[in-house]
């Protein structure tokens, strides 16, 4: 039991947890505590402790505790052992992720008290993208302003993209260093990453998780002039934050952010739902094509996360018309009710299309185990 790692993923109103054996990938216990505000985070952790003990795991048996932290800025390029300086830095970086870093920090502080003898490790969603080429991270803005305000492309969902890229290479039986892939993490939040020779060379999310693909409640790419126009029209900064985070994407276009509801509405002839779906798939298709150009070749397209793993319509429609890139989706394979890593392209497709389930908790647990062992 000494090799078990507790993984905590604190959201703005929830706390997800898993106890994982990094060596085997076995999950001993997992759960989700919902409707958690800042004042109730201590009670949420008590619920986690109770569930962990109920699974026969005592707190002093844990090899470590891993925390998913969304934004590490340019300070953290890898997982780190948490000390007071790390806590202070995560707090400072909250200005770049005000919805994400504060709850993670709350979970860290409580876990350090609850597990005083277990190493605490922060694993950052931005870390894998620290090595992006400068041409991919640099916005064409005043350099002095960007340097002063820490403005650059950081990228997000890095824990998932890194794990899935590695699993896709393993599934294909090829070294990651040989592959050029587009990985599509498509859930309520969504991002695309171009992966070349085992590392990212481009990704769709930027300074914040707002840029890029159309998402459940976020619209992705938008002309910044739209925001200036709305400011001049009397919208406040708070109005725009609410618009961009909660009233855009599928929610803004169709009044719903769940793809299952959207498909049902499309089937009823709902024009807004149909339009939203077309915009959603168009953006995915555009990024696949753009990233194929960035990579210079394409060895695989990989779907992951909730929508990517479970929605065959999105997979088929977002790749429709990309035969010129060597992409051919097989209708029967794509629509088959299957789990696990699998191929959904035809046998003759020059570019394999894969579905690879993500497992951020296992990835975090492995990084914790490796760091503690070192």
C-alpha positions in Angstrom: 0.0 0.0 0.0 3.0 2.3 0.4 3.1 3.0 -3.3 -0.4 4.5 -3.4 -0.9 8.2 -4.3 -3.9 10.4 -3.5 -4.7 12.7 -6.4 -6.8 15.8 -5.6 -8.4 17.9 -8.4 -10.1 20.9 -6.7 -12.5 22.9 -8.9 -14.4 26.1 -8.2 -17.3 24.1 -6.8 -16.1 20.5 -6.6 -13.4 18.3 -5.4 -12.5 15.2 -7.4 -10.2 12.6 -5.9 -8.6 9.2 -6.6 -6.2 6.9 -4.8 -4.1 5.4 -7.5 -1.3 2.7 -7.7 1.1 4.4 -10.2 2.8 1.1 -11.1 -0.2 -0.9 -12.1 -2.6 1.9 -12.9 -5.2 0.5 -10.5 -7.6 2.9 -8.9 -8.4 1.9 -5.3 -11.0 4.5 -4.7 -12.4 7.5 -6.5 -15.1 10.1 -6.0 -16.5 13.6 -6.5 -17.6 16.0 -3.8 -19.9 18.6 -5.4 -21.3 22.0 -4.4 -18.2 23.0 -2.6 -17.5 26.7 -1.9 -14.4 28.1 -0.2 -16.0 27.8 3.3 -16.9 24.2 2.7 -13.6 22.9 1.3 -12.6 21.6 4.7 -15.7 19.5 4.9 -15.1 18.3 1.4 -11.6 17.0 2.4 -13.2 15.3 5.4 -15.4 13.4 3.0 -12.4 12.4 1.0 -10.6 11.2 4.1 -13.6 9.1 5.1 -13.9 7.6 1.7 -10.1 6.8 1.6 -10.3 5.1 5.1 -13.4 3.3 4.0 -11.3 1.7 1.2 -8.8 0.5 3.7 -6.2 3.1 3.1 -4.8 5.0 6.1 -3.3 8.4 5.6 0.2 7.4 6.7 0.2 4.7 4.0 0.2 7.2 1.2 3.5 7.7 -0.7 2.3 11.2 -1.7 -0.5 13.6 -2.5 -0.7 15.0 -6.0 -2.6 18.2 -6.8 -3.7 19.3 -10.2 -2.9 23.0 -10.6 -4.2 24.7 -13.8 -1.7 27.6 -14.2 2.0 27.4 -13.4 2.9 30.5 -15.5 6.5 30.5 -16.6 7.6 29.5 -13.2 7.0 25.8 -13.3 8.0 23.6 -16.2 7.5 20.3 -14.3 5.9 18.9 -11.2 7.4 20.2 -8.0 7.4 19.3 -4.3 5.2 21.8 -2.5 6.7 24.1 0.1 5.8 27.6 1.3 7.5 29.3 -1.6 5.6 27.1 -4.1 2.3 27.9 -2.3 3.1 31.7 -2.5 4.0 31.4 -6.2 0.7 29.6 -7.1 -1.1 32.3 -5.2 0.7 35.0 -7.2 -0.2 33.2 -10.5 -3.9 33.3 -9.5 -4.2 36.6 -11.4 -3.7 34.5 -14.6 -6.3 31.8 -13.6 -8.7 33.4 -11.1 -11.3 30.7 -11.5 -8.9 27.8 -11.1 -5.8 28.4 -9.0 -7.5 29.7 -5.8 -9.5 26.4 -5.2 -6.4 24.3 -6.0 -4.5 26.4 -3.5 -7.3 25.9 -0.9 -7.0 22.1 -1.4 -3.2 22.2 -1.1 -3.3 24.1 2.2 -5.9 21.7 3.7 -4.1 18.6 2.5 -0.8 19.8 3.9 -2.5 19.9 7.3 -4.3 16.6 6.8 -1.3 14.7 5.5 1.7 16.2 7.3 4.0 13.3 6.6 3.1 12.7 2.9 5.0 14.6 0.2 2.7 17.1 -1.5 3.3 17.6 -5.2 1.9 20.2 -7.6 1.4 19.0 -11.2 0.6 21.8 -13.6 -1.6 21.8 -16.6 0.7 24.4 -18.3 4.0 22.6 -17.6 4.1 20.3 -20.6 3.8 23.4 -22.8 6.8 25.2 -21.3 9.0 24.1 -24.2 6.7 25.4 -27.0 8.7 27.2 -29.7 8.9 30.9 -29.2 7.0 31.5 -32.5 4.0 29.5 -31.0 4.0 31.2 -27.6 4.5 34.8 -28.7 1.6 37.2 -29.4 2.2 40.0 -31.8 1.8 42.7 -29.2 4.1 45.3 -27.6 7.0 43.3 -26.2 7.4 45.6 -23.2 3.7 45.1 -22.3 3.9 41.4 -22.7 7.0 41.1 -20.6 5.7 43.3 -17.9 2.3 41.5 -17.7 3.5 38.0 -18.3 1.5 37.7 -21.5 2.3 34.6 -23.7 0.7 31.4 -24.8 0.8 29.0 -21.9 -1.5 26.2 -23.0 -3.8 24.0 -20.8 -4.9 20.4 -20.6 -1.2 19.6 -20.7 -1.5 16.7 -18.3 -4.1 15.1 -20.5 -2.3 15.8 -23.8 1.0 14.4 -22.5 -0.6 11.3 -21.3 -2.7 10.7 -24.4 0.2 11.4 -26.8 2.3 8.7 -25.0 -0.6 6.2 -24.9 -1.3 6.8 -28.6 2.4 6.1 -29.5 2.3 3.0 -27.4 -1.0 1.8 -29.1 0.6 2.4 -32.5 3.7 0.5 -31.5 6.0 3.3 -32.4 8.4 5.5 -30.4 6.9 8.9 -29.7 10.0 10.5 -31.3 8.9 9.2 -34.7 5.4 10.6 -34.6 3.6 13.8 -35.7 0.1 13.9 -34.2 -2.8 16.2 -33.6 -4.4 15.4 -30.2 -7.9 16.7 -29.6 -9.0 17.0 -26.0 -12.7 17.5 -26.5 -14.9 17.9 -23.4 -16.8 20.7 -21.9 -13.5 22.4 -22.1 -11.6 21.7 -25.4 -8.1 22.1 -26.8 -6.0 20.9 -29.7 -2.3 20.2 -29.6 0.2 19.5 -32.3 2.7 16.9 -31.0 6.0 16.4 -32.9 8.7 13.9 -31.8 7.2 13.5 -28.3 6.7 17.2 -27.5 4.2 19.9 -28.2 4.9 22.5 -30.9 1.5 24.3 -30.9 -1.6 24.4 -28.8 -4.9 26.1 -29.0 -5.4 27.6 -25.6 -3.4 30.7 -24.8 -2.8 33.0 -21.9 -6.0 31.6 -20.4 -8.2 28.6 -21.3 -10.5 30.9 -23.3 -8.7 30.7 -26.7 -9.1 28.1 -29.4 -11.9 25.6 -30.0 -15.6 26.1 -29.4 -16.4 24.7 -25.9 -19.4 24.2 -23.7 -19.7 27.7 -22.4 -16.5 29.3 -23.9 -16.4 30.5 -27.5 -12.7 30.0 -28.2 -11.2 32.2 -30.8 -12.8 35.7 -31.1 -11.7 38.9 -32.7 -10.5 41.1 -29.8 -12.2 44.0 -31.5 -15.5 42.4 -30.5 -14.6 43.0 -26.9 -13.4 46.5 -27.5 -16.7 47.2 -29.3 -18.7 45.9 -26.4 -16.7 48.0 -23.9 -17.5 51.1 -25.9 -21.1 50.0 -25.9 -21.1 50.1 -22.1 -20.4 46.5 -21.2 -18.2 46.3 -18.0 -15.1 44.1 -17.6 -17.2 41.9 -15.4 -19.9 41.6 -18.1 -17.3 40.5 -20.6 -15.8 37.9 -18.2 -19.3 36.5 -17.6 -20.0 36.5 -21.4 -16.7 34.8 -22.3 -16.7 32.2 -19.5 -20.4 31.3 -19.1 -22.5 32.6 -22.0 -20.5 31.7 -25.1 -19.7 28.5 -26.9 -22.6 26.0 -27.3 -24.4 27.6 -24.4 -24.3 31.0 -26.1 -25.2 29.8 -29.6 -27.9 27.2 -28.7 -28.8 27.7 -25.1 -27.3 24.4 -24.0 -23.8 23.1 -23.4 -24.3 19.4 -23.3 -23.7 17.6 -26.7 -26.3 15.0 -25.9 -28.9 17.8 -25.5 -27.6 19.5 -28.7 -28.0 16.3 -30.7 -31.5 15.8 -29.5 -32.4 19.4 -30.4 -30.9 19.0 -33.9 -33.0 15.9 -34.4 -36.1 18.0 -33.6 -35.1 20.5 -36.2 -33.8 23.2 -33.9 -31.9 25.6 -36.2 -29.9 27.2 -33.4 -28.7 23.8 -32.3 -27.8 22.9 -35.9 -25.9 26.1 -36.4 -24.0 25.7 -33.1 -23.0 22.1 -34.0 -21.7 23.2 -37.4 -19.7 26.0 -35.9 -18.3 23.5 -33.3 -17.2 21.0 -35.9 -15.9 23.6 -38.3 -13.5 24.9 -35.7 -12.2 21.5 -34.9 -11.7 20.8 -38.6 -9.9 24.1 -39.1 -7.4 23.3 -36.3 -6.7 19.8 -37.6 -5.8 21.3 -41.0 -3.7 24.1 -39.5 -1.8 21.8 -37.2 -1.1 19.4 -40.0 0.6 22.4 -41.7 2.5 23.2 -38.6 3.7 19.6 -38.2 4.7 19.2 -41.9 3.2 15.7 -41.9 0.5 13.8 -40.1 0.9 10.3 -38.6 -2.2 10.2 -36.4 -5.2 12.2 -35.2 -6.2 11.3 -31.6 -9.5 12.1 -29.9 -9.8 12.1 -26.1 -11.9 13.4 -23.2 -15.7 13.2 -22.7 -16.9 14.3 -26.1 -13.9 13.0 -28.0 -14.2 9.5 -26.5 -17.9 9.1 -26.7 -19.4 11.2 -29.5 -19.0 9.5 -32.9 -20.9 12.2 -34.7 -18.4 14.9 -33.6 -15.5 12.7 -34.6 -16.9 12.0 -38.1 -18.3 15.5 -38.8 -15.2 17.4 -37.6 -12.9 15.2 -39.9 -15.3 15.2 -42.8 -13.7 16.6 -46.0 -10.1 16.0 -44.8 -9.4 13.2 -47.3 -6.8 15.5 -48.8 -4.8 15.0 -45.6 -5.2 11.2 -45.7 -7.9 11.0 -43.1 -10.7 8.5 -43.7 -13.1 7.7 -40.8 -14.7 4.2 -40.9 -18.5 4.6 -40.1 -18.9 1.2 -38.5 -15.7 1.4 -36.4 -16.5 5.0 -35.4 -20.1 4.2 -34.3 -19.3 1.0 -32.5 -20.0 0.9 -28.8 -16.5 0.3 -27.5 -14.2 1.3 -24.7 -10.4 1.7 -24.5 -7.9 2.8 -27.1 -9.1 2.0 -30.6 -8.8 2.8 -34.3 -11.9 4.5 -35.9 -10.4 5.1 -39.4 -10.5 2.7 -42.4 -7.7 0.2 -43.0 -6.7 2.1 -46.1 -6.6 5.5 -44.3 -3.0 6.9 -44.7 -3.5 8.7 -41.3 -4.9 6.6 -38.5 -7.7 8.2 -36.4 -7.6 7.0 -32.8 -9.7 7.3 -29.7 -7.5 7.1 -26.6 -9.2 7.6 -23.2 -7.4 10.1 -21.0 -6.4 9.5 -17.4 -5.1 12.7 -15.8 -5.2 11.2 -12.3 -2.9 8.3 -13.3 -0.6 10.7 -15.1 -0.5 12.9 -11.9 0.1 9.9 -9.7 3.0 8.7 -11.9 4.6 12.2 -11.8 4.2 12.2 -8.0 5.7 8.8 -7.7 8.7 9.7 -9.9 9.4 12.9 -8.1 9.2 11.3 -4.6 11.4 8.5 -5.7 14.1 10.9 -7.0 
